[in-house]
């Protein structure tokens, strides 16, 4: 089933956005939250992030104050220099990267600051936590460029359509 789900995933994700939105709104939150850890693990066993790195190539995480401190220290930069060199403030008031791809994306899609990466990067794609349900607009956006998010949503869609997921 996993291989079938991942074939042409970008196109299928775009075609199922309304269904995914309905599932996130109408399915039983407890039922989804109970399934997320297993689906998350299953998705990560099927998808190699280093083969994709779409998140690093096209989008920016938020950089919170602890992230800025930790990364600046790692890079031997003053926080103000790190901010001036790499970050800008977005429309929501968060620090984000000035440009894409991420300047810390190295050869073979390896993160050169992996051990001190922003918490958003460490938690991405949020498929094993309640953010998956609490921020459905983010989950739906992520499904368009992250095969892991797509895999989890598509697995939930199959369960929803078979009647095994349940409603609120």
C-alpha positions as CSV (number, residue, x, y, z in Angstrom):
1,X,0.0,0.0,0.0
2,X,2.8,2.4,0.9
3,X,4.3,2.4,-2.6
4,X,0.9,3.0,-4.2
5,X,0.2,5.9,-1.9
6,X,3.5,7.6,-2.8
7,X,3.2,7.3,-6.6
8,X,2.4,10.7,-8.1
9,X,1.9,12.0,-4.6
10,X,2.2,15.7,-5.4
11,X,-0.7,15.5,-7.9
12,X,-2.8,13.3,-5.6
13,X,-2.2,15.7,-2.7
14,X,-3.5,18.6,-4.7
15,X,-6.5,16.6,-5.8
16,X,-7.4,15.6,-2.2
17,X,-7.0,18.9,-0.4
18,X,-10.8,19.3,0.2
19,X,-11.1,15.8,1.5
20,X,-8.1,16.3,3.8
21,X,-9.6,19.5,5.1
22,X,-12.9,17.7,5.8
23,X,-11.1,14.9,7.7
24,X,-9.1,17.4,9.8
25,X,-12.4,19.2,10.6
26,X,-14.8,16.3,11.0
27,X,-12.9,13.2,12.1
28,X,-12.6,12.4,15.8
29,X,-9.6,14.3,17.0
30,X,-8.8,11.6,19.6
31,X,-8.9,8.9,16.9
32,X,-6.5,10.8,14.7
33,X,-4.1,11.7,17.6
34,X,-4.1,8.0,18.6
35,X,-3.1,7.0,15.0
36,X,-0.5,9.7,14.4
37,X,2.5,8.1,16.1
38,X,2.2,4.9,14.1
39,X,1.5,6.7,10.8
40,X,4.4,9.1,11.5
41,X,6.8,6.1,12.0
42,X,5.4,4.3,9.0
43,X,5.8,7.4,6.8
44,X,9.4,8.0,7.9
45,X,10.2,4.3,7.1
46,X,9.0,4.9,3.5
47,X,10.3,8.3,2.8
48,X,14.0,9.4,3.0
49,X,14.0,13.1,3.8
50,X,17.5,13.5,2.4
51,X,16.2,12.4,-1.0
52,X,13.6,15.2,-0.9
53,X,14.7,18.2,1.3
54,X,11.8,20.2,-0.3
55,X,11.2,21.9,3.0
56,X,14.8,23.2,3.1
57,X,14.8,24.1,-0.5
58,X,11.6,26.1,-0.7
59,X,10.4,27.2,2.8
60,X,11.7,28.7,6.0
61,X,11.2,27.6,9.6
62,X,10.5,30.2,12.2
63,X,13.6,31.1,14.2
64,X,12.7,31.6,17.9
65,X,15.0,33.4,20.3
66,X,16.5,30.1,21.7
67,X,17.1,29.0,18.1
68,X,18.9,32.2,17.3
69,X,21.1,32.0,20.4
70,X,22.0,28.3,19.9
71,X,22.8,28.7,16.2
72,X,24.7,31.9,16.6
73,X,26.9,30.3,19.3
74,X,27.5,27.3,17.1
75,X,28.5,29.5,14.2
76,X,30.6,31.8,16.4
77,X,28.6,34.8,15.5
78,X,27.0,37.5,17.6
79,X,23.2,37.1,17.5
80,X,22.8,40.5,15.8
81,X,25.3,39.5,13.1
82,X,23.4,36.2,12.6
83,X,20.1,38.0,12.3
84,X,21.5,40.6,9.9
85,X,23.1,38.0,7.7
86,X,20.5,35.3,7.5
87,X,17.1,36.4,8.8
88,X,14.2,38.8,8.2
89,X,10.9,39.4,9.9
90,X,7.9,37.9,8.0
91,X,4.3,39.2,7.9
92,X,3.4,37.3,11.1
93,X,6.3,39.0,13.0
94,X,8.5,35.9,13.1
95,X,12.1,35.6,12.1
96,X,12.5,33.5,8.9
97,X,15.3,33.0,6.4
98,X,16.0,35.8,4.0
99,X,16.1,33.5,1.0
100,X,15.7,29.9,-0.1
101,X,17.1,27.4,-0.3
102,X,18.3,27.3,3.3
103,X,21.9,28.6,3.5
104,X,22.6,25.7,5.9
105,X,21.5,23.0,3.4
106,X,24.7,21.3,2.5
107,X,25.9,18.5,0.1
108,X,23.5,15.6,-0.4
109,X,20.8,17.6,1.4
110,X,22.5,17.4,4.7
111,X,21.9,20.1,7.3
112,X,25.3,21.7,8.3
113,X,23.7,22.9,11.6
114,X,21.7,19.7,12.2
115,X,22.6,19.4,15.9
116,X,21.5,22.9,16.6
117,X,18.8,23.4,13.9
118,X,15.7,25.5,14.7
119,X,13.0,23.7,16.7
120,X,10.6,24.0,13.8
121,X,13.1,22.0,11.7
122,X,13.5,19.4,14.4
123,X,9.7,19.0,14.8
124,X,8.8,19.1,11.1
125,X,6.5,17.9,9.6
126,X,4.5,17.8,12.9
127,X,2.9,14.5,11.9
128,X,3.3,13.0,15.4
129,X,1.9,15.9,17.4
130,X,-1.3,17.9,17.9
131,X,-0.1,20.7,15.7
132,X,-1.2,18.4,12.9
133,X,-4.8,19.1,14.0
134,X,-4.5,22.5,15.7
135,X,-3.1,24.2,12.6
136,X,-4.9,22.5,9.7
137,X,-3.9,25.2,7.2
138,X,-0.3,24.4,7.9
139,X,-0.9,20.6,7.6
140,X,-2.6,21.1,4.3
141,X,0.2,23.4,3.0
142,X,2.8,20.9,4.1
143,X,1.0,18.1,2.3
144,X,1.7,20.0,-1.0
145,X,5.5,19.7,-0.6
146,X,6.2,17.1,2.0
147,X,5.7,13.4,1.1
148,X,5.6,12.4,4.8
149,X,2.7,14.8,5.5
150,X,1.0,13.6,2.4
151,X,1.5,9.9,3.4
152,X,-0.1,10.5,6.8
153,X,-3.0,12.4,5.4
154,X,-3.6,9.9,2.6
155,X,-3.5,7.0,5.2
156,X,-6.1,8.9,7.2
157,X,-8.2,9.4,4.0
158,X,-8.2,5.7,3.3
159,X,-9.3,5.0,6.9
160,X,-11.9,7.7,6.7
161,X,-13.4,6.4,3.5
162,X,-13.4,2.9,4.8
163,X,-15.3,4.1,7.9
164,X,-12.6,3.1,10.4
165,X,-11.6,6.6,11.4
166,X,-14.8,7.8,13.0
167,X,-16.2,11.3,13.5
168,X,-16.5,13.8,16.3
